């Protein structure tokens, strides 16, 4: 088997929401595979840790201030980064927001904040990246979906709606952009403890209930996403588009 198909040497990857958690792990994984990585966050200072970890291993990393709710700024910054680096090869649409709330208490501002970040922002980031990729005739976009792209979760209606929409968007864009050489896929992480989900994991009863539902009887580690994102970003998946890979310890297969 030719393992060089997994290598990302000479590729430029942009990871939104790369300051912590899953975004940080995926950015590091892409760098370990040889890519030059651009990590983004609303505050450049929050990217210090990610950049330091990548630089420690000799990787090339750049930081970019990016607010996915500011659509004009989002597109200008992604286009500018693409122009500066001679084009983009990979986009990881990872920036996300969640706030647990009873559906009877959700107001318009919260709905717009969650769906605007997770779905609207993801679309316009993909659009800006795809314009650069289409010029080159190649590129890979990986949208970070969720188990809620497939199943409903109480007190997470805006989040579930946004992630279900993101899966639909992944499929629609893959069909439209395949002719331009741009592949669009998704990853649906299972139960991973991050700053965004930490409130759940503080409840030991909740942890036990969730572990009972996961066939592998373990929560995911952020490093478990590295292989999946490298596969979908690399030539190893050159004939794969419109798919969503669940990295969930078997959760979806068992329900």
N, C-alpha and C positions, 0 to 999 in steps of 0.2 A: 504494500500500500504506500502511496506517495503522500507522506505526512506534510509535505511542503504546502499542500492545498489549504492547510489550516493557518499558515503563516500570514502575517499582516504587514510584513516589511514594506515600506514605501507608501503605506496607506495612511490617510488622515481621517481620524474619527472624532466626532463631536458628541459629547455626552451631556445632556441637560440634567440638572439636578445632581451634579457629580461631587457634591461637597461631603456626603456622608452615606452611610448605609449601603443599600444595593447599588446605587449609582457610583459610589466610590469603588466598590468591589469590581464592578464591570469595567470602569475606567482603568483600574490597575490590571485587570485581566487582558484587556485589549493592548495595553502597553507591553505586557509580558509576551504577547504574541507578535510584537514588533511594530505596532502602529504608533504614529505620533498622535497624541491625544489632546484634544481641546476640551477642558472641563468648564462647565458654566454654573453660575449661581447668581442670585440677586445681589449678593455682596461678595466682592473679590476676596476679602479677608477670610471668608468661610471656606475658601478653597485651599488654604495653606496646608492643611494636613494631607489632603489628597495629593497635592503637588509634591510635597516632601516625600511621601511614600513611593511615588513613581520615580522621582529623581534619585532616591536611594538605590534603586536597582539599575540606574543608568538609562532610564526611559526618557523620552522627549515629551514634555507636557507644556501646554499653554493654558492660561486662564482667560475666561471671557465673562464679563458681566452681562447677565441675561435675565429679563423678567418675562416669563411666558404669558403674563396677562397684558403686557404692552405689545400689541401685535405689530405695530409699525417698527418699534425698536427691536423686537425679536427678529423680524425679517431682515432689517437693515444690518443687524449684528451678524446674523448667520451668513448673509450674502457677503459681508465684508470679510468675515473669517475665511470663507471659501476662496474669495479673490486673493487674499493675502497668502494662502497656503497652496495656491495652484489648483483649487477644487477640493471638494469633500468626497470621500469614498464611503463613509459610514456615518449614520446618525443613529444614536440611541436616544429615543424619546422617553426619558425617565422621569422628568420633573412631575411631581404630583402633590396633591393636597387632600387631606381627609379630616373630617371632624364628626365625631359620633353625635347623633342627634335624633330624637324621636321624629318620625315623619310628620306628626301633628304640630311640631314646634319649628320646623324648617321655615325660614323666611327667604325672600328673594335674594338677599345679599349673600347668604350662605350657599344657596343653590348656584348662583352665578360664580362664586369664588371657586367652588369645587369643580363644576363642569367647565368653567372657563380655563382653569389650569390643566385639568386632566384630558380634556377633549378638544376644545377650541384651540388652546395653545399648542397642543400636539399636532393638530392639523396644519397650522400655519408654519410651525417649525419644519414639518415634513415637506410642505410646499416649497419653502425657501431652499431647503437642502436638495430637493428633487430638481429644481431648476439648474443647479450647478451640476448635479449628477447626469442629467439628461444631455448636457453639453458634451460630456465625456463618453456618454453611451453606456455608463455602468455605475452601480452604486447599490448599497444595502441600507435599508431603513428598518430598525427594530423598535417596535412600539412595546413599551412595558405595560402589558395588560394585567389581569388579575384573575383569581378564582371567581371574583364577582362579575367577570365577563361572562360567566356561565351559570352562576347560582345567585339567588337573592339572599341578602344578609340584612336582618332587622337593624334598624338605627343607622343604616348606611345607604339610604336610598339615592341621594345625589351621586355618591361615589360609585355605587353599583350601576347607575344609569350611565355615568361617564365612561366607566370601563367596559360596559357592554357596547356602548357606542364606539369605543376605541377598537374593539375587535371587529365590528362592522366596517369601520373606516379602513382597517388593515386589509380586509378582503377586497373592498371596493378599489382602493388605490393600487393594490397589487394587480388587479385586472386591467386597470387603466394605464399603469406605467410600465408594465412588462415589455411592451413594444419599444420603450425608450431605454431599456436595459437596466431599469431601476427595480430592484426586488424589495418587497415590503412584507415583513413577517412580524410576529409578536412572541413575547415570552409571558407566560402567566405564572408568576411566582406563587408558591403555596404559602404556608405559614412561616414567615421569617420575622424574627424579632428585630425591629428597627425603632428609631426614635418616633417614627410616625405611628407605630402600632404598639408601643411599649405599654400603654395603659391596659391593654388586654392581658398582657403577660404578667402583670402584677397580681392577677387573680389566680391563685393556685387551682381552684376548682375549674376555672375556665381552661387552664393549661391541660389538666387531666382529661377533661371532656374532649378537647381538640386532639390530643394524642391518641385517644381511643378511636378517633375517626381516620387517622392517618395510618395506612398499612405498614409503613416503615417505622412507625412509633417514634418519630423524631421530628423536631422542627428543623427547618432549613438553616444552613449557615450561608452567609453572604457569598462565600467562596464557591458555593454550589452553583452559582449562576455563571461563573467564568466560562466553563466549557460550552454552555448553551449559547452565550453571546458571541464567543469566538466562532463557533460553528456557523451561526446565522450571518455573521459579518464577513466570513471568509469565502473563498472559492469552493470550499468543501460543500457548501449549500447552493452552488451556482444554479441548480435546477429546482430550487425550493422557493416558492413565493405564495403569499396568501395564507400561510399557516401560522398557528399559534402553538408553541411548545410549552406544555405545562411542566413546571419544575416543582413538584408538589408532594413527593414521597408516595405517590399513588392515590392521593385524595380523590381526585375527580373520577378515576377509574373505579372507585369502590362505592360510589353513591348511586 
